[in-house]
Amino acid sequence: MASTRKRTTHRSSSGKKLYAVRDSKGRFVDIQTYERAHRADLKKTSTAEKQRKKK
């Protein structure tokens, strides 16, 4: 995943918020709960943070 993919939000039948990642043709690549996706985003170090750490 070289570039950031756009996520669209949906709701599951139980009412939980979902993120759907689509490929360039519009097909679903990954569907995950907001909770899981958010946790993964927080865990990942951004490029800006990496640059600051190097200095």
C-alpha positions, 0 to 999 in steps of 0.5 A, a space after each residue: 500500500 504505497 499511498 493512503 487508500 480512501 475509506 468509506 464508512 458503513 454500519 453493520 447489522 448490529 450497528 457498529 461502524 465499519 470502514 470499507 477500503 476499495 481498490 482502484 476499480 471500486 471493489 472492496 479490498 478490506 472491511 474492518 470495524 472502526 474500532 480495529 482500524 482506529 487502533 491500528 492507525 494509532 499504533 502506526 508511526 507517521 512519516 513526520 514522527 519518524 523524521 522528528 525522531 531521526 533529528 
